[in-house]
């Protein structure tokens, strides 16, 4: 390319860029600069005031520039079906639409045509601009809705967005768009997980990991748990059902899991243990949905190349069934805190009015557990059995049976020696973080609504936000 040709192209690009400025663009910039200059000389105003003036004063200019650029992009889209790529028939231009953007509303005229193959009228420019099938919100507004409503109620999100972005977007729009983006996230999740269920997908994932990760043997840790969410089952028919002797269900299980490589654990400056990189799964779809999603996430985290798998969880039966089904060769460990709670139950039964005596009785047993001597703990409880009667005896029988059932999962001394987690605290805290959004006072959900927002939050945590919103840089971990 010659120097003259390059100069001509640069000149043409500059001219096109200037064309995006409104006619009074220079005057608007000068007016904004003057307002900021006054702020510079005002002793009572600080950098925050400068930022506010720039945000509020520049909005209209940016909106006008965006409108021109969007119109130019729409006009450049060829009259082809965005689905099957066939030429559109009976095409006509000038069909206007109002689009809600982060800088305010803009007006764009675009072409419409009929696709004989799909038997539908199409607006190719809508797809090129990233508009949703239902609604006219820009991709940035879609992302704003997804991110804020997955963190807080839509009414609160409306106030936060207006304050930080400078544009008013109604709570109804934010809520509707968040649900729509959540459903899109569910579809994307299914398309990402489906290949992991077949040999080809797992082989490809192993190849990718071989290129990205060290080949030394490693342990993949998987933690599982569940929590309850309140939904509007049979809403409006509660009195009728109660009259028929039925209590309408309200609380339902949300199932979750997390997986990480053992070597990806570290410590903060204060010495608190932390996980440097991990994958998340959270679903209202039931144990079967958790099973498939967890398998896919574990595969992405190196399941096909791991030296061994360790599953840590509380003593729920469904967890060990899932582990035996999907991860049959994995080592299993019961969360130490849950086991200690069972022993504390016995301690309080023996010493209901003496907390110090209860502690003196239970602490030696906890020390034995940490020394891999769970059998001695069970024996000591069995020797105690003849002394208790009635409900106290029945309670002790339940605790003995719990420990016997999990006898092989009480290897806390081994865990400490290997640098492995004794408990499932990472998953417990993750569940609590999700609940901070979904278990606020007065909140009721529907299964479709909560699953959509759960999926959005999990995409963000897994560093896959950019797969939903390509215009955005990844939020969270970037190693996915």
Secondary structure, 3 states (H helix, E strand, C coil): CCHHHHHHHHHHHHHHHHHCCCCCHHHHHHHHHHHHHHHHCCCCCCHHHHHHHHHHHHHHHHHHHHHHHHHHHHHCCCCECCCCCCECEEEEEEEEEEEEECCEEEEEEEEEEEECCCCEEECHHHHHHCCCCCCCECHHHHHHHHHHHCCCCHHHHHHHHHHHHCCCCCHHHHHHHHHHHHHHHHHHHHHHHHHHHCHHHHHHHHHHHHHHCCCCCCEEEEEEEEEEEEECCCCCCHHHHHHCCCCCCCEEEEEEEEEEEHHHEEECCCCCEEECCCEEEEECCCHHHHHHHHHHHHHHCCHHHCCEEEEEECCCHHHHHHHHHHCCCCEEEECHHHHHHHHHHHHHHHCCCCHHHHHHHHHHHHHHHHCCCHHHHHHHHHHHHHHCCHHHHHHHHHHHHHHHHCHHHCCHHHHHHHCCCCCCHHHHHHHHHHHHHHCCCCCCECHHHHHHHHHHHHHHHCCCHHHHCCCCCCCCCCCC
